[in-house]
Amino acid sequence: MQQLPEVTDPRVIDGKKLSRDIEAKVKEGVLHLEEERGVKPGLATILVGEHPPSKLYVKLKHWASKRVGIYSEDHKFPETAAQEEIIELIGKLNKRPEIHGILVQLPMPKHIDERTVMMHIAPEKDVDGFNPLNMGKMFIGREGFVPCTPEGIVRALEHYDIDPKGREVVVVGHSNVVGKPAAMMLLNRNATVRICHVFTKDLKSHTTEADILIVATGVRGLIKADMVKEGAIVFDVGITWMDDKVYGDVDFEDVLPKVKLVSPVPGGVGPMTIAILMEHTLDAARMQSGKQANSLYNEIN
């Protein structure tokens, strides 16, 4: 596995440290929940196929679960699995009281409709934030469980005391996993947001206006220094695997001298994403074991 570099430059967002801080609080919360209610948070992951990065991501999530004291199960299906099989498993997991969070690792094989699968996860167990109810709550400014990577970005901004209010934000990439929810979460915080994508004309004209630039395309080295505003804050969420190494969408060495802050790949947003998932699982266990467990999502808080 590729080793994460140690962060010594103050311009580099240290996702490892931020994730350790979150995990430490989650571990404390898990112990308290067990002592107070006799409940151990439980997370179930579902992986379909043999996609190497997905297998690694799932493994990392289970390692994190072990670190913080969360019980976890890994459910695997072959590449050829029928959509109905996955939905059937989700139905069973929805009914199991010891499982508080369900995560379906994306992407899934092309013959499976990811949106349909996500609709079957009980909203209160949707710790990855992709059920339409949770997405809808986010779009009306009532954030509950939201996608973990965008929340990691928001939390990093909070850590560095950066208020997005009134700032120009440009999001490159309009996926349901990162681009759209990241844009909406920052819009909820009163930023001025533009979304760019593969059909955007003259990408550079947009990115050079960004006070906060978020890039999630999977195109290695897409963003160069001349595409970044002086003193910008840059979040690189892109992933490209090549020769057992992972690369980001931002030409890190080229951009570093020009920015105020930049997240590296690896070691930036990735560790934050996993730590937020652990936090969501703890929150789900707290809600499901509390007095409002049955009414929490029926009433759409």
C-alpha positions as CSV (number, residue, x, y, z in Angstrom):
1,M,0.0,0.0,0.0
2,Q,1.2,3.5,-0.8
3,Q,2.6,5.2,2.3
4,L,1.1,8.6,3.3
5,P,3.7,11.3,3.5
6,E,4.3,13.2,6.8
7,V,2.9,16.8,6.6
8,T,5.3,19.5,7.5
9,D,4.3,22.4,5.3
10,P,1.5,24.5,6.9
11,R,-0.1,25.0,3.5
12,V,-0.8,21.3,3.3
13,I,-4.1,20.1,4.8
14,D,-3.2,17.3,7.2
15,G,-6.1,14.9,6.7
16,K,-4.3,12.2,8.8
17,K,-4.2,14.4,11.9
18,L,-7.8,15.6,11.5
19,S,-9.0,12.1,11.0
20,R,-7.2,10.9,14.2
21,D,-8.8,13.7,16.2
22,I,-12.3,12.7,14.9
23,E,-11.6,9.0,15.6
24,A,-10.4,9.7,19.1
25,K,-13.8,11.4,19.9
26,V,-15.7,8.6,18.2
27,K,-13.8,6.0,20.3
28,E,-14.7,7.9,23.4
29,G,-18.3,8.1,22.3
30,V,-18.5,4.4,21.5
31,L,-17.3,3.6,25.0
32,H,-19.8,6.0,26.6
33,L,-22.7,4.5,24.5
34,E,-21.8,1.0,25.6
35,E,-21.6,2.0,29.2
36,E,-24.8,4.1,29.2
37,R,-27.1,2.0,27.0
38,G,-25.3,-1.3,26.5
39,V,-25.2,-0.6,22.7
40,K,-22.2,-1.2,20.5
41,P,-22.4,0.6,17.2
42,G,-22.5,-1.8,14.2
43,L,-21.6,-1.1,10.6
44,A,-22.3,-3.4,7.6
45,T,-20.5,-2.9,4.3
46,I,-21.5,-4.3,0.9
47,L,-19.0,-4.8,-1.9
48,V,-19.9,-6.1,-5.3
49,G,-17.1,-7.3,-7.6
50,E,-13.3,-7.3,-7.5
51,H,-12.5,-3.6,-8.2
52,P,-9.1,-3.2,-6.4
53,P,-9.5,0.3,-5.1
54,S,-13.0,-0.5,-3.8
55,K,-11.6,-3.6,-2.0
56,L,-8.9,-1.4,-0.4
57,Y,-11.4,1.3,0.6
58,V,-13.7,-1.3,2.3
59,K,-10.7,-2.8,4.1
60,L,-9.7,0.7,5.4
61,K,-13.2,1.3,6.7
62,H,-13.1,-2.0,8.6
63,W,-9.6,-1.2,10.0
64,A,-11.0,2.2,11.2
65,S,-14.0,0.4,12.8
66,K,-11.7,-1.8,14.8
67,R,-9.7,1.2,15.9
68,V,-12.7,3.0,17.3
69,G,-14.5,0.0,18.7
70,I,-17.3,-0.3,16.2
71,Y,-18.6,-3.8,15.3
72,S,-18.4,-4.3,11.5
73,E,-19.4,-6.9,8.9
74,D,-18.2,-7.2,5.3
75,H,-20.7,-8.6,2.8
76,K,-19.2,-9.5,-0.6
77,F,-20.9,-10.3,-3.9
78,P,-19.4,-11.5,-7.2
79,E,-19.3,-9.1,-10.1
80,T,-22.3,-10.9,-11.7
81,A,-24.6,-10.6,-8.6
82,A,-28.2,-9.7,-9.4
83,Q,-29.5,-6.3,-8.1
84,E,-32.3,-8.2,-6.3
85,E,-29.8,-10.1,-4.2
86,I,-28.2,-6.9,-3.0
87,I,-31.6,-5.4,-2.2
88,E,-32.6,-8.5,-0.4
89,L,-29.5,-8.3,1.9
90,I,-30.2,-4.6,2.5
91,G,-33.7,-5.5,3.6
92,K,-32.3,-8.0,6.1
93,L,-29.7,-5.6,7.4
94,N,-32.4,-2.9,7.8
95,K,-34.2,-5.2,10.3
96,R,-31.2,-6.2,12.3
97,P,-31.0,-4.0,15.5
98,E,-27.3,-4.6,16.0
99,I,-26.5,-3.0,12.6
100,H,-26.9,0.7,12.8
101,G,-25.2,1.7,9.6
102,I,-25.2,0.3,6.1
103,L,-22.6,1.3,3.4
104,V,-22.7,0.1,-0.2
105,Q,-19.3,0.7,-1.7
106,L,-19.4,2.6,-5.0
107,P,-19.0,2.3,-7.9
108,M,-21.1,-0.8,-8.5
109,P,-21.1,-2.9,-11.7
110,K,-22.9,-1.3,-14.7
111,H,-25.9,-3.7,-14.6
112,I,-26.8,-2.5,-11.2
113,D,-28.8,0.8,-10.7
114,E,-27.0,2.4,-7.8
115,R,-29.9,4.9,-7.1
116,T,-32.4,2.1,-6.7
117,V,-30.1,0.2,-4.4
118,M,-29.6,3.4,-2.2
119,M,-33.3,3.9,-2.0
120,H,-33.7,0.6,-0.1
121,I,-31.3,1.5,2.7
122,A,-33.3,2.7,5.7
123,P,-32.6,6.5,6.0
124,E,-31.7,6.1,9.6
125,K,-29.0,3.6,8.7
126,D,-27.8,5.4,5.6
127,V,-24.5,6.5,7.1
128,D,-23.1,7.4,3.7
129,G,-25.9,9.9,3.1
130,F,-27.1,8.7,-0.3
131,N,-30.7,7.7,0.4
132,P,-33.0,10.2,-1.4
133,L,-34.6,11.3,1.9
134,N,-31.2,12.3,3.3
135,M,-30.2,14.0,0.1
136,G,-33.5,15.8,0.0
137,K,-33.0,17.0,3.6
138,M,-29.6,18.4,2.6
139,F,-31.1,20.3,-0.3
140,I,-33.6,22.1,1.9
141,G,-30.9,22.9,4.4
142,R,-31.8,20.3,7.0
143,E,-28.6,18.3,6.9
144,G,-28.7,14.9,8.6
145,F,-26.6,12.1,7.2
146,V,-24.7,13.6,4.3
147,P,-22.1,12.1,2.0
148,C,-18.9,11.7,4.0
149,T,-16.4,13.2,1.6
150,P,-18.2,16.6,1.3
151,E,-18.7,16.7,5.1
152,G,-14.9,16.0,5.5
153,I,-14.3,19.1,3.3
154,V,-16.6,21.2,5.5
155,R,-15.0,20.0,8.6
156,A,-11.5,20.8,7.3
157,L,-12.7,24.3,6.6
158,E,-14.0,24.6,10.1
159,H,-10.7,23.3,11.5
160,Y,-8.7,26.0,9.7
161,D,-11.2,28.7,10.7
162,I,-12.3,29.4,7.1
163,D,-15.9,30.6,6.8
164,P,-17.2,29.9,3.3
165,K,-19.8,32.7,3.7
166,G,-19.6,35.1,0.7
167,R,-16.6,33.3,-0.8
168,E,-16.4,32.2,-4.4
169,V,-16.5,28.4,-4.6
170,V,-15.9,26.4,-7.7
171,V,-16.6,22.6,-7.8
172,V,-15.1,20.7,-10.7
173,G,-17.1,17.5,-11.1
174,H,-20.9,17.0,-10.7
175,S,-21.2,13.5,-9.3
176,N,-23.8,12.6,-6.7
177,V,-21.0,11.3,-4.5
178,V,-18.9,14.5,-4.2
179,G,-19.6,17.3,-6.6
180,K,-23.3,18.0,-6.1
181,P,-23.5,17.5,-2.3
182,A,-20.3,19.5,-1.8
183,A,-21.8,22.4,-3.8
184,M,-25.1,22.2,-1.8
185,M,-23.4,22.0,1.6
186,L,-21.3,25.1,0.8
187,L,-24.4,26.8,-0.6
188,N,-26.1,26.0,2.7
189,R,-23.3,27.9,4.3
190,N,-23.9,31.0,2.1
191,A,-21.0,30.6,-0.3
192,T,-21.4,31.6,-3.9
193,V,-21.1,28.3,-5.8
194,R,-20.3,27.3,-9.4
195,I,-20.3,23.8,-10.6
196,C,-18.1,22.8,-13.6
197,H,-18.0,19.5,-15.4
198,V,-16.9,17.7,-18.6
199,F,-19.1,20.0,-20.7
200,T,-18.0,23.2,-19.2
201,K,-16.4,25.6,-21.7
202,D,-13.1,27.2,-20.7
203,L,-12.6,25.6,-17.3
204,K,-9.7,27.8,-16.5
205,S,-11.9,30.9,-16.6
206,H,-13.9,29.5,-13.7
207,T,-11.2,27.9,-11.6
208,T,-9.1,31.1,-11.5
209,E,-12.0,32.9,-9.8
210,A,-12.3,30.4,-7.0
211,D,-11.4,31.3,-3.4
212,I,-12.2,27.7,-2.6
213,L,-11.6,25.1,-5.4
214,I,-12.9,21.5,-5.0
215,V,-11.8,19.1,-7.7
216,A,-13.3,15.6,-8.1
217,T,-13.0,14.3,-11.7
218,G,-10.6,11.4,-11.6
219,V,-8.4,13.1,-14.2
220,R,-4.8,13.0,-13.1
221,G,-3.1,16.4,-12.9
222,L,-6.0,18.3,-14.4
223,I,-5.5,21.4,-12.4
224,K,-2.2,23.3,-12.9
225,A,-0.9,26.4,-11.2
226,D,-2.1,28.7,-13.9
227,M,-5.7,27.5,-13.3
228,V,-5.6,28.5,-9.6
229,K,-6.1,31.8,-8.0
230,E,-3.3,33.2,-5.8
231,G,-4.0,32.3,-2.2
232,A,-6.8,29.9,-3.0
233,I,-7.9,26.9,-0.8
234,V,-7.8,23.7,-2.9
235,F,-9.4,20.4,-2.1
236,D,-8.2,17.5,-4.3
237,V,-10.8,14.7,-4.2
238,G,-9.8,13.0,-7.4
239,I,-8.3,9.5,-7.5
240,T,-6.4,7.9,-10.3
241,W,-4.7,4.5,-9.7
242,M,-1.5,3.8,-11.7
243,D,1.2,1.2,-10.9
244,D,-0.2,0.6,-7.4
245,K,0.0,4.3,-6.6
246,V,-2.8,6.9,-6.3
247,Y,-2.7,10.3,-7.8
248,G,-5.0,13.3,-7.5
249,D,-6.6,15.8,-10.0
250,V,-4.4,18.6,-8.9
251,D,-0.7,18.9,-9.9
252,F,0.3,19.2,-6.3
253,E,3.9,20.3,-6.7
254,D,3.0,22.9,-9.3
255,V,0.1,24.4,-7.3
256,L,1.6,24.3,-3.8
257,P,3.6,27.6,-4.0
258,K,0.5,29.5,-5.1
259,V,-2.1,28.4,-2.6
260,K,-3.1,29.2,1.0
261,L,-4.1,25.6,1.6
262,V,-4.2,22.4,-0.4
263,S,-5.2,18.8,0.4
264,P,-2.7,16.1,-0.8
265,V,-3.5,12.8,-2.5
266,P,-3.1,10.5,-0.6
267,G,-3.4,11.7,3.0
268,G,-5.9,14.6,2.5
269,V,-9.6,14.2,2.2
270,G,-9.5,10.4,2.1
271,P,-8.7,9.8,5.8
272,M,-11.3,12.4,6.7
273,T,-14.0,10.5,4.7
274,I,-13.4,7.4,6.7
275,A,-13.4,9.2,10.0
276,I,-16.7,10.9,9.2
277,L,-18.2,7.5,8.4
278,M,-17.2,6.3,11.8
279,E,-18.8,9.3,13.4
280,H,-22.0,8.8,11.4
281,T,-22.2,5.2,12.5
282,L,-21.9,6.3,16.1
283,D,-24.6,9.0,15.6
284,A,-26.8,6.4,14.0
285,A,-26.4,4.0,17.0
286,R,-27.2,6.9,19.4
287,M,-30.4,7.8,17.5
288,Q,-31.6,4.2,17.0
289,S,-31.1,3.4,20.6
290,G,-32.7,6.6,21.9
291,K,-36.2,7.6,22.8
292,Q,-36.9,9.1,19.3
293,A,-35.6,6.1,17.4
294,N,-39.0,5.2,15.8
295,S,-40.0,8.8,14.9
296,L,-36.8,10.4,13.9
297,Y,-37.0,9.9,10.2
298,N,-40.8,9.4,9.9
299,E,-41.2,13.0,11.1
300,I,-38.4,14.2,8.7
301,N,-36.7,16.4,11.3
